[in-house]
Amino acid sequence: MLRITKQADYGIVLMTHFGGNQDDDVLSAKDLALRTSLPLPMVSKILKLLTRFGLLTSTRGAMGGYRLARPATEIRLLEMVAALEGPVAMTECSEEDAQACPIESSCRTRVNWKLINQVVHNALEGITLAQMISPAPACATLDQQLDMSVLTKSLREDAENIR
């Protein structure tokens, strides 16, 4: 089963709390843990990762805490997942810095896995934190939620490059 980790899931939940923070207040790890009912040690670990990857900024001190480093409309789901899980790759040979695979010469699935990996990558790139905060209207289709013109063009280019 393909599934993001609990850490990535919780990290995205935390990011939506920042994105929905209209006053752009600094939020502490303790406040976020209380608001989300997530364990404080996990919240602290996730906030440090998100800060290290430039998605959050931190302020020290008694009134310190965290806030978004950029507007929610400029933060992509792909960035959040990569910050919390590492590079998005469906298989080991799909990773950008993948080493030569010992069965590459006889593998019939490599090209298709690369294409599938690119579809997942583009889907995550096509969704912003702002979109994660605001649920899509009930009548919206996935095509309407994603910027399909960008996704389709990118997929065509990727398919041509992979083959």
N, C-alpha and C positions, 0 to 999 in steps of 0.2 A: 504494500500500500504506500502510495506517495503522500507524504504529509509533512508540513512544516513542523519544526520542533516546538515544544511548549514555550521555550525561551523566545522564539520569534513571534509566536502567537501573543504572548504576554507583552512583548515589546511593542507590537503594533497596537494593542489595547492601550498601553501607556501613551504612545504617540498620539492616539486619537484624543486623549484627555488634554494633551498640550494644544493640539489643533483646535479643540473646541473651547479653549480658554480665551474668551473674547477680550478680556482685559490684559492679556499678555503678562499675567502675574507670574512670578517665579514660584515654582511648585517644588516642595521638598520631597525627598524619597518617602518620608513618613506619611505626608499628606496623600501622596499617590497610592501608597500601600493601603491606607484607610479607604480612599475613594473607590479603589478597584477590588478590594478584598484579596489582594495578592500578598504573598509573604514578603516582608521587608527585605530580607537578604537577597531574594531574587530580584526585586525592584531595584535595589542598589546596584547589583551586578549589571543589570540591563541598562540602567541610566549611564553607568560608566562606559559601557560599550558604545552606546548611541552618541555620547559626548566625544569619545575617541575618534569616531568616524565622522564627526562634524555635523551631525543632525541636531544635536542639542548644544547649548552653551551652559556652563555652570558658573555660579557665583558662590563664593565662600562666605562664611560668617553666620551670625545668628539669624539674619534675615535672608540667608542664601538659599539656593536651590537651583532648579533647572528651568530652561525655556527653549522653545524652538530656535534653531540657528537661522532658519529661513522661513518664509511664509509656507503654510501648509500646501498651497498650490504649486510650490516649487520642489516639494519633497516627494520622490517616487517610491512606490511600494518596493521596487527592486532594491533601492538603496537601503531601506529598512531591513529587508530580508538578508541582504548581503552583509550588512553590519552585524547582524545577530547570528548568522549561520555560515558566513563565508560565501565564496562565489557560487552562484546558482548553476548547477550542473546536474543533469539527469543521470549521467554515467561518468565514470572516471575519464573516458576519452573525450567527453564533451567539455571538460574544463579548459580554460584558455591556456594554461601552462601545462597541459597534459604531456606526460612523457610518452615516448613511443610505446605502443601497446604490443605485447608479444604475439598477439593473434591478428594484428591489423591487416596483414596481407590476405588472410582468409575470412575476415569478418564481413558478413553481408549486411549487418544491421547498423554499422557505424554511421553511414550517411543519414539514414533515417533518424537515428538517435540525435545526431547533431541538429537536424531540422526540428525535431520535437523540442529539443533543448532551446532552440532559438524562439520557437512559438511561446514557450513558457517565459523566457527572458523578456520577450516583447510585450506579453500580457502584463507582467509585473511592472515593466517600464511605462506602460500605458495608463497606469492608475496612480493618482496622486493621493497624498494624505487627506487633502480636502475632500476627495471623492469617497474615501473610506469613512469619513466623519458623517457625510450627508448620504443617507441611504438613497439609492436610485428609486425613482417613482415605480410603483407596482407594475406599470405598463411598459417600463423600459426593458429592452432586451440587452443582452450582453454586448451586442454590436453597438448599440447606442451608448452604453456606458464607456466602452473603450474607444479610443480614437482609431477606428478601424482603417481609415485611409492611411495613417502612418504605419499601422501594423501590417496591412496588406502589402504596401510598397516594400517595407522592410523584409517581409517573408519572401517575396518574389526575388529580391536581390540576394538574400541569403541562400535560397534554394539554387540560384544560378551559381553562386560562389562555391557552394558545397559540392555540387555535382561536377 
